[in-house]
């Protein structure tokens, strides 16, 4: 897929000056740049779906991109659930699409 990244920005400058970083989303390698968030790096690489809805199994991605909606939740390095739009990339980080709740817990059941 063609990159969606802006390579030369009038305010942010040239992308050539930024350090490349390797990240992995659901086991697939992607190139990010120092200063990217997880969401911006994946969006620039053509990734639109970050997780599936816990109850309806419908795709979810970047919605507000300012940390209010929690739609961009992903699991980071097999541990914490984070908002992709607020979390800066780090070299070799492992990002997994995340389903953090089971449908029984959404309906008041127990896990």
C-alpha positions in Angstrom: 0.0 0.0 0.0 1.2 3.5 -0.8 2.3 5.5 2.3 -0.1 8.0 3.6 2.7 9.9 5.4 3.4 13.6 4.8 7.1 13.7 3.9 7.6 17.5 3.9 5.5 19.7 6.1 5.7 23.5 6.2 5.8 23.5 10.1 7.1 20.1 11.1 9.9 20.1 8.5 11.3 17.2 6.4 10.8 13.6 7.3 14.3 12.9 6.1 15.6 14.4 9.4 13.6 12.0 11.6 15.0 8.8 12.9 13.3 5.6 11.6 12.0 3.2 14.2 10.7 -0.4 13.7 7.4 -1.4 15.3 5.3 -4.5 15.1 1.5 -4.6 14.9 -0.1 -8.0 15.2 3.2 -9.5 14.3 3.7 -7.4 11.1 6.6 -5.0 10.8 6.0 -1.3 10.2 8.3 1.7 9.9 7.6 4.6 12.2 9.5 7.7 12.9 10.7 9.2 16.2 8.0 11.5 17.5 5.1 9.4 16.0 2.4 8.1 18.1 1.3 4.5 17.6 -1.9 5.8 15.9 0.0 8.2 13.5 2.5 5.6 12.5 -0.1 2.9 11.7 -2.4 5.4 10.0 0.5 6.5 7.8 1.2 2.9 7.0 -2.4 2.3 5.9 -3.7 0.5 9.0 -7.2 1.6 9.8 -8.5 -1.1 12.2 -6.8 -1.3 15.6 -9.2 -3.6 17.4 -12.6 -5.2 17.3 -15.6 -4.1 19.4 -15.9 -6.4 22.4 -19.6 -7.1 21.9 -20.4 -6.6 18.2 -17.0 -7.7 16.8 -17.1 -4.6 14.5 -13.8 -2.9 13.5 -12.6 0.1 15.6 -9.8 2.5 14.8 -8.8 6.1 15.3 -11.8 8.2 16.1 -11.1 11.3 18.1 -7.3 11.2 18.0 -7.1 13.3 21.2 -7.5 10.6 23.9 -11.1 11.1 24.8 -12.9 8.2 23.2 -10.7 5.1 23.9 -11.6 3.6 20.5 -7.9 3.2 19.7 -7.0 0.9 22.6 -4.2 -1.6 21.8 -2.1 -3.9 24.0 1.6 -2.9 24.3 4.4 -5.4 24.7 2.0 -8.0 25.9 1.1 -6.1 29.1 -0.7 -2.8 29.3 -3.6 -1.5 27.3 -2.9 2.0 26.0 -4.5 4.6 23.7 -2.7 4.5 20.4 -3.3 8.2 19.8 -1.4 9.2 22.9 1.4 6.7 23.1 4.7 7.5 21.4 6.4 4.8 19.5 9.6 3.2 20.7 12.0 1.0 18.7 10.9 -2.6 18.4 7.6 -2.1 20.4 5.1 -5.0 20.0 1.6 -3.7 19.5 -1.4 -6.1 19.4 -5.0 -5.3 18.5 -6.8 -5.4 21.8 -10.1 -6.8 23.0 -9.9 -5.8 26.7 -13.4 -7.0 27.9 -15.4 -10.1 27.3 -19.0 -9.7 26.2 -20.2 -11.3 29.5 -18.6 -8.5 31.5 -20.3 -5.9 29.3 -23.7 -7.5 30.2 -22.9 -7.5 33.9 -21.7 -11.1 34.1 -18.5 -12.4 35.6 -15.3 -13.5 33.7 
